[in-house]
Amino acid sequence: MYSRFGNPTVEIFQKKLALIEGAESCWATSTGMSAILTIFMSYLKNGDRLVAGRALFGSCHYIITEILPRFGIEIELVDGRDLNQWESALKKKTKIVFFETPSNPCLDLVDIKAVSNLAHLSGAIVVVDNVFATPVLQKPLNFNADVVMYSATKHIDGQGRVLGGAILGKENFCKNIIKPFIRNTGPSLSPFNAWVLLKSIDTLELRI
């Protein structure tokens, strides 16, 4: 009907990446940054709280510390390597926990399972930026994370040709939270970029 709403080539990319990740559903985006902004803006509202690992890609740091507070979202940053800091921060009700592991660019590691368990006790969903590891080396959903996001521009393309992003998780979350936001605000992946990324997926494991 309209490529901002969906496209056959984009859908094939989404299905293939979901199979590799072991996720119920995937929605592709125009870039990795549009993926993370889509997650935050579609799920958070004024008065909600987000706790994030301090080791963040520069643009992620900007979104979390500069943009989200403008919408009345409370932010707390912790040392992602320190479980005591996570436990202390998550004593207060939280909506989203976000971290990169390994982080970009300093490669800090976060214990996905331990942090996810703490987050769920606080009522939060756990969003993991898995860009560096890719689904070849790490599958956060297997360690109790709820949502995985990618900049497909990095290893998934791997050859500096196109921009892209992806959000993966439960069917209910992707269909009811992510899908309406992408369709109505427009951070959609182009069909041509999806086609290039499909070719890249064929060699992802070998390249990684």
C-alpha positions as CSV (number, residue, x, y, z in Angstrom):
1,M,0.0,0.0,0.0
2,Y,2.7,2.5,1.0
3,S,6.4,1.7,1.8
4,R,6.4,3.7,5.0
5,F,3.8,1.2,6.3
6,G,5.7,-1.9,5.0
7,N,7.5,-3.3,2.0
8,P,8.0,-7.0,0.9
9,T,11.8,-6.7,0.7
10,V,11.9,-5.0,4.2
11,E,9.7,-7.7,5.6
12,I,12.0,-10.4,4.3
13,F,14.9,-8.7,6.0
14,Q,12.9,-8.5,9.2
15,K,11.9,-12.1,9.2
16,K,15.5,-13.3,8.4
17,L,17.1,-11.2,11.1
18,A,14.4,-12.4,13.6
19,L,15.3,-16.0,12.8
20,I,19.0,-15.4,13.3
21,E,18.3,-13.6,16.6
22,G,15.7,-16.1,17.9
23,A,13.2,-13.3,18.3
24,E,9.4,-13.5,17.7
25,S,9.4,-10.2,15.7
26,C,11.6,-7.6,14.1
27,W,10.9,-4.1,12.8
28,A,13.6,-2.5,10.6
29,T,14.4,1.2,10.8
30,S,16.4,3.7,8.7
31,T,19.4,3.8,11.1
32,G,20.5,2.5,14.5
33,M,19.8,5.8,16.1
34,S,16.2,5.9,14.8
35,A,15.8,2.4,16.3
36,I,16.7,3.4,19.8
37,L,14.8,6.7,19.5
38,T,11.7,4.7,18.3
39,I,11.9,2.4,21.3
40,F,12.2,5.3,23.8
41,M,9.6,7.6,22.3
42,S,7.0,4.8,21.7
43,Y,7.3,3.3,25.1
44,L,8.1,6.1,27.5
45,K,5.9,9.0,28.6
46,N,6.1,12.0,30.9
47,G,7.0,10.9,34.5
48,D,8.6,7.6,33.5
49,R,12.1,6.6,34.5
50,L,15.0,5.2,32.5
51,V,18.2,3.7,33.9
52,A,21.1,3.2,31.6
53,G,24.7,2.0,31.6
54,R,27.0,5.0,31.5
55,A,29.2,3.6,28.7
56,L,27.2,4.8,25.7
57,F,27.8,5.6,22.1
58,G,27.8,9.4,21.8
59,S,24.5,9.8,20.0
60,C,22.8,7.4,22.5
61,H,24.2,9.5,25.3
62,Y,22.8,12.6,23.7
63,I,19.3,11.1,23.3
64,I,19.2,9.9,26.9
65,T,20.7,12.9,28.6
66,E,19.5,15.8,26.4
67,I,16.3,14.8,24.5
68,L,14.4,12.5,26.9
69,P,14.5,14.9,29.9
70,R,12.7,17.5,27.8
71,F,9.7,15.2,27.8
72,G,9.7,14.8,31.6
73,I,11.5,11.4,31.6
74,E,13.8,10.8,34.6
75,I,17.2,9.5,33.8
76,E,19.9,7.7,35.9
77,L,23.2,6.6,34.6
78,V,25.2,3.8,36.3
79,D,28.5,2.0,35.8
80,G,27.2,-1.0,33.9
81,R,29.9,-3.3,35.2
82,D,28.8,-2.7,38.8
83,L,25.8,-4.8,39.9
84,N,25.6,-2.9,43.1
85,Q,24.9,0.3,41.3
86,W,22.2,-1.4,39.2
87,E,20.6,-2.8,42.3
88,S,20.6,0.6,44.0
89,A,19.2,2.4,41.0
90,L,16.5,-0.1,40.4
91,K,15.1,0.1,43.9
92,K,12.9,2.9,42.4
93,K,10.3,1.9,39.8
94,T,11.7,2.0,36.3
95,K,10.2,1.7,32.9
96,I,13.3,0.9,30.7
97,V,16.7,-0.4,31.4
98,F,19.2,0.2,28.6
99,F,22.8,-0.7,28.0
100,E,25.4,-1.6,25.4
101,T,27.5,-4.7,25.8
102,P,30.2,-4.6,24.6
103,S,29.9,-0.8,24.8
104,N,30.9,1.4,21.9
105,P,33.7,2.3,21.8
106,C,35.3,1.2,25.2
107,L,34.0,-2.4,25.2
108,D,32.6,-2.4,28.7
109,L,30.8,-5.6,29.5
110,V,27.4,-5.9,31.3
111,D,26.0,-9.1,32.9
112,I,22.8,-9.3,30.8
113,K,21.1,-11.9,32.9
114,A,21.9,-10.4,36.3
115,V,20.8,-6.9,35.2
116,S,17.7,-8.2,33.5
117,N,16.6,-10.0,36.6
118,L,17.0,-6.9,38.7
119,A,15.2,-4.8,36.1
120,H,12.2,-7.1,36.0
121,L,11.8,-6.8,39.7
122,S,11.5,-3.1,39.2
123,G,8.9,-3.5,36.5
124,A,11.3,-2.4,33.7
125,I,11.8,-3.9,30.3
126,V,15.5,-4.5,29.3
127,V,16.7,-3.1,26.0
128,V,20.2,-4.2,24.9
129,D,22.3,-2.6,22.2
130,N,23.9,-5.7,20.7
131,V,25.7,-3.9,17.8
132,F,29.3,-4.9,18.6
133,A,28.6,-8.6,19.3
134,T,25.9,-9.2,16.6
135,P,23.5,-12.2,16.9
136,V,26.4,-14.4,15.8
137,L,28.3,-14.0,19.1
138,Q,25.6,-13.0,21.6
139,K,21.8,-13.3,21.8
140,P,20.6,-11.1,24.7
141,L,17.0,-12.6,24.6
142,N,18.5,-15.9,25.8
143,F,19.7,-14.0,28.9
144,N,16.3,-12.6,29.8
145,A,16.5,-9.3,27.9
146,D,13.3,-8.1,26.4
147,V,14.3,-6.1,23.4
148,V,17.5,-6.1,21.2
149,M,18.4,-3.2,18.9
150,Y,21.0,-2.9,16.1
151,S,22.6,-0.3,14.0
152,A,22.6,-2.5,10.8
153,T,25.0,0.1,9.4
154,K,27.8,-1.6,11.4
155,H,28.6,-5.3,11.2
156,I,25.3,-6.4,9.6
157,D,26.1,-4.4,6.5
158,G,29.8,-4.4,7.4
159,Q,31.0,-2.8,4.2
160,G,30.0,0.9,4.5
161,R,27.3,0.9,1.9
162,V,24.0,1.6,3.5
163,L,22.4,2.8,6.7
164,G,19.9,0.7,8.7
165,G,18.6,-0.3,12.1
166,A,16.5,-3.0,13.7
167,I,14.4,-3.6,16.8
168,L,13.7,-7.2,17.9
169,G,11.5,-8.6,20.7
170,K,8.2,-10.2,21.5
171,E,5.4,-10.1,18.9
172,N,3.1,-8.1,21.2
173,F,5.7,-5.4,21.9
174,C,6.7,-5.0,18.3
175,K,3.2,-5.0,16.9
176,N,1.5,-2.8,19.5
177,I,4.3,-0.4,20.5
178,I,6.9,-0.3,17.7
179,K,4.8,-0.8,14.6
180,P,2.4,2.2,15.1
181,F,5.2,4.6,15.9
182,I,7.3,3.6,12.8
183,R,4.3,3.7,10.5
184,N,3.2,7.1,11.7
185,T,6.5,8.9,12.2
186,G,8.5,7.5,9.3
187,P,11.9,6.1,10.5
188,S,11.4,3.3,7.9
189,L,14.1,1.3,6.2
190,S,14.3,1.8,2.5
191,P,13.6,-1.3,0.3
192,F,16.9,-0.9,-1.5
193,N,18.9,-0.8,1.8
194,A,16.9,-3.8,3.0
195,W,18.0,-5.7,-0.2
196,V,21.7,-4.8,0.4
197,L,21.4,-5.9,4.1
198,L,19.9,-9.2,3.0
199,K,23.0,-9.8,0.9
200,S,25.2,-8.9,3.8
201,I,23.4,-11.3,6.2
202,D,24.6,-14.1,4.0
203,T,28.2,-13.5,4.9
204,L,27.6,-12.1,8.5
205,E,28.8,-15.3,10.3
206,L,31.9,-15.6,8.1
207,R,32.9,-11.9,8.5
208,I,32.3,-11.9,12.3
